[in-house]
Amino acid sequence: MLKEILFILFSVVGFSLTYYIWKKTIKSKKKLLCFISNQGACDKVIKSKYGHMFGIDNTILGMLYYILILAVGLTYFVYPSLTELSYFILGEKIITGLAAGMSIILTLIQFFVLKQFCEYCTVANIINVLIFAVVWIL
């Protein structure tokens, strides 16, 4: 039960965050200002060449990922027996592992390549790693 609740909680928070980033920077073309780091760092990170994969903006990929995680969490409530299916668990581990791995890579790119700190991106990346941890621990 805890796993399902954490999936739902993390997916809602993650989706809300990435939606805010998308709405602010991509849809309305406004500058995303950081609260902690220097002004304009978030905008530089999001609009860098690392801000998209496969021609798709990372915020859109993030929103799709969080919708998937939300669906998994809700599915566990409806069909709790799925938590015992090995292929379902394996798929969950692969998908969350890829997301966590990509999040770690993007965080390292922020700090060491771009030398900018975007707290919005970092929080989303932490959420992805937490989702991965939930899959492996619970």
NUSE-548179 format. One record per residue (C-alpha): residue number from 1; y negated, x negated, z. Coordinates in nm, 3 decimals. Each point is the difference from the previous one (the first is absolute). Layout:
BEGIN
[rec NUM,[Y,X,Z]]
...
end
This chain:
BEGIN
[rec 1,[0.000,0.000,0.000]]
[rec 2,[-0.240,-0.287,0.078]]
[rec 3,[0.060,-0.154,-0.342]]
[rec 4,[-0.096,0.322,-0.177]]
[rec 5,[-0.314,0.043,0.208]]
[rec 6,[-0.109,-0.360,-0.065]]
[rec 7,[0.066,0.040,-0.374]]
[rec 8,[-0.218,0.308,-0.010]]
[rec 9,[-0.273,-0.152,0.218]]
[rec 10,[-0.017,-0.330,-0.191]]
[rec 11,[0.012,0.171,-0.339]]
[rec 12,[-0.284,0.238,0.088]]
[rec 13,[-0.217,-0.281,0.139]]
[rec 14,[0.084,-0.230,-0.292]]
[rec 15,[-0.063,0.270,-0.258]]
[rec 16,[-0.331,0.096,0.161]]
[rec 17,[-0.113,-0.362,0.000]]
[rec 18,[0.097,-0.073,-0.360]]
[rec 19,[-0.144,0.332,-0.114]]
[rec 20,[-0.329,-0.092,0.166]]
[rec 21,[-0.001,-0.340,-0.175]]
[rec 22,[0.087,0.162,-0.335]]
[rec 23,[-0.260,0.275,0.036]]
[rec 24,[-0.273,-0.240,0.105]]
[rec 25,[0.059,-0.283,-0.247]]
[rec 26,[0.194,0.129,-0.297]]
[rec 27,[-0.098,0.365,-0.032]]
[rec 28,[-0.365,-0.014,0.107]]
[rec 29,[-0.052,-0.369,-0.097]]
[rec 30,[-0.181,-0.071,0.327]]
[rec 31,[0.012,-0.326,0.188]]
[rec 32,[0.246,-0.007,0.291]]
[rec 33,[-0.167,-0.163,0.297]]
[rec 34,[0.191,-0.172,0.277]]
[rec 35,[-0.077,0.043,0.367]]
[rec 36,[0.157,-0.319,0.130]]
[rec 37,[-0.024,-0.258,-0.278]]
[rec 38,[-0.297,-0.093,-0.212]]
[rec 39,[-0.153,0.278,-0.202]]
[rec 40,[0.149,0.039,-0.343]]
[rec 41,[0.330,-0.176,0.081]]
[rec 42,[0.200,0.322,-0.021]]
[rec 43,[-0.150,0.083,-0.336]]
[rec 44,[0.077,-0.350,-0.128]]
[rec 45,[0.363,0.023,0.114]]
[rec 46,[0.060,0.347,-0.142]]
[rec 47,[-0.168,-0.073,-0.331]]
[rec 48,[0.160,-0.342,-0.044]]
[rec 49,[0.268,-0.068,-0.259]]
[rec 50,[0.253,0.051,0.281]]
[rec 51,[-0.121,0.358,0.058]]
[rec 52,[0.252,0.141,-0.245]]
[rec 53,[0.360,-0.049,-0.104]]
[rec 54,[0.161,0.098,-0.329]]
[rec 55,[-0.340,0.130,-0.112]]
[rec 56,[-0.013,0.248,0.291]]
[rec 57,[-0.252,-0.024,0.281]]
[rec 58,[0.156,-0.103,0.333]]
[rec 59,[-0.157,0.299,0.172]]
[rec 60,[0.186,0.238,-0.231]]
[rec 61,[0.325,-0.190,0.054]]
[rec 62,[-0.064,0.015,0.374]]
[rec 63,[-0.063,0.373,-0.003]]
[rec 64,[0.322,0.057,-0.197]]
[rec 65,[0.190,-0.217,0.247]]
[rec 66,[-0.134,0.190,0.300]]
[rec 67,[0.087,0.333,-0.163]]
[rec 68,[0.355,-0.130,-0.048]]
[rec 69,[0.023,-0.112,0.364]]
[rec 70,[-0.137,0.337,0.114]]
[rec 71,[0.262,0.176,-0.213]]
[rec 72,[0.275,-0.215,0.154]]
[rec 73,[-0.124,0.075,0.352]]
[rec 74,[-0.015,0.374,-0.068]]
[rec 75,[0.340,-0.007,-0.171]]
[rec 76,[0.152,-0.151,0.315]]
[rec 77,[-0.122,0.300,0.196]]
[rec 78,[0.156,0.244,-0.248]]
[rec 79,[0.319,-0.200,-0.068]]
[rec 80,[0.065,-0.227,0.298]]
[rec 81,[0.343,-0.090,-0.138]]
[rec 82,[-0.172,-0.213,-0.268]]
[rec 83,[-0.066,-0.263,0.263]]
[rec 84,[0.372,-0.073,-0.003]]
[rec 85,[0.034,-0.053,-0.378]]
[rec 86,[0.021,-0.369,-0.077]]
[rec 87,[-0.154,0.021,-0.349]]
[rec 88,[-0.296,0.198,0.134]]
[rec 89,[-0.057,-0.257,0.274]]
[rec 90,[0.039,-0.286,-0.249]]
[rec 91,[-0.259,0.157,-0.232]]
[rec 92,[-0.233,0.046,0.294]]
[rec 93,[0.039,-0.366,0.097]]
[rec 94,[-0.057,-0.124,-0.355]]
[rec 95,[-0.312,0.212,-0.061]]
[rec 96,[-0.161,-0.073,0.336]]
[rec 97,[0.097,-0.367,-0.031]]
[rec 98,[-0.168,-0.029,-0.338]]
[rec 99,[-0.313,0.169,0.134]]
[rec 100,[-0.008,-0.221,0.310]]
[rec 101,[0.059,-0.313,-0.207]]
[rec 102,[-0.276,0.091,-0.243]]
[rec 103,[-0.230,0.076,0.293]]
[rec 104,[0.061,-0.342,0.151]]
[rec 105,[-0.066,-0.166,-0.337]]
[rec 106,[-0.322,0.198,-0.049]]
[rec 107,[-0.116,-0.090,0.351]]
[rec 108,[0.063,-0.369,-0.069]]
[rec 109,[-0.191,0.032,-0.328]]
[rec 110,[-0.293,0.153,0.190]]
[rec 111,[-0.023,-0.289,0.242]]
[rec 112,[0.103,-0.302,-0.205]]
[rec 113,[-0.085,0.080,-0.362]]
[rec 114,[-0.293,0.241,0.017]]
[rec 115,[-0.116,-0.131,0.340]]
[rec 116,[-0.119,0.351,0.083]]
[rec 117,[0.107,0.239,0.274]]
[rec 118,[0.028,0.373,-0.066]]
[rec 119,[0.089,0.182,0.318]]
[rec 120,[0.095,0.318,-0.188]]
[rec 121,[0.252,-0.193,-0.210]]
[rec 122,[0.130,-0.187,0.303]]
[rec 123,[0.057,0.321,0.197]]
[rec 124,[0.186,0.155,-0.296]]
[rec 125,[0.210,-0.317,-0.026]]
[rec 126,[0.078,0.011,0.373]]
[rec 127,[0.107,0.364,-0.035]]
[rec 128,[0.239,-0.100,-0.280]]
[rec 129,[0.155,-0.271,0.216]]
[rec 130,[0.029,0.246,0.291]]
[rec 131,[0.179,0.250,-0.225]]
[rec 132,[0.241,-0.276,-0.099]]
[rec 133,[0.052,-0.090,0.366]]
[rec 134,[0.075,0.364,0.084]]
[rec 135,[0.270,0.005,-0.269]]
[rec 136,[0.169,-0.309,0.140]]
[rec 137,[-0.044,0.068,0.372]]
[rec 138,[0.060,0.375,0.030]]
end
